[in-house]
Amino acid sequence: MTDIQLYTKLADLPTELKKRVSDYIDSLMAKDKTVNKPQKRIAGLGKGLISMKDNFNDPIEGFEDYLQ
């Protein structure tokens, strides 16, 4: 269901039902704290996953003409 479809359904509801929907959304968000609070990052989790080759700075074959 898209946001537009949901909004259309919500717009058609009577005021009392809109209030109940709003209260329900608030209760869902209160239960799921991860929606409101992003997790803290942990430094160093990627250590050792990337390595650089010894020949990284060597010229690339076929590009000699472009370096001048």
C-alpha positions, 0 to 999 in steps of 0.5 A, spaced: 500 500 500 502 506 498 502 512 502 497 516 497 492 510 498 493 510 505 492 517 506 486 517 501 483 512 506 485 516 512 482 522 509 475 518 508 474 516 516 470 520 521 474 525 526 473 520 531 476 514 527 482 518 525 483 520 533 483 512 534 488 511 528 493 516 530 493 513 537 494 507 534 500 509 530 503 513 537 502 506 540 506 502 535 512 507 535 512 507 543 513 500 542 518 500 537 524 504 540 528 503 534 524 507 529 525 513 534 532 512 536 538 510 531 543 505 533 550 508 535 555 506 531 561 502 533 568 504 530 573 498 528 568 493 525 570 493 518 578 493 520 581 488 516 576 487 511 579 491 506 587 491 503 591 494 498 595 491 493 603 492 493 602 494 486 597 499 487 601 505 485 604 502 479 602 504 472 596 501 469 597 498 462 594 501 456 594 508 459 601 510 458 599 515 453 594 519 457 599 520 463 603 525 459 
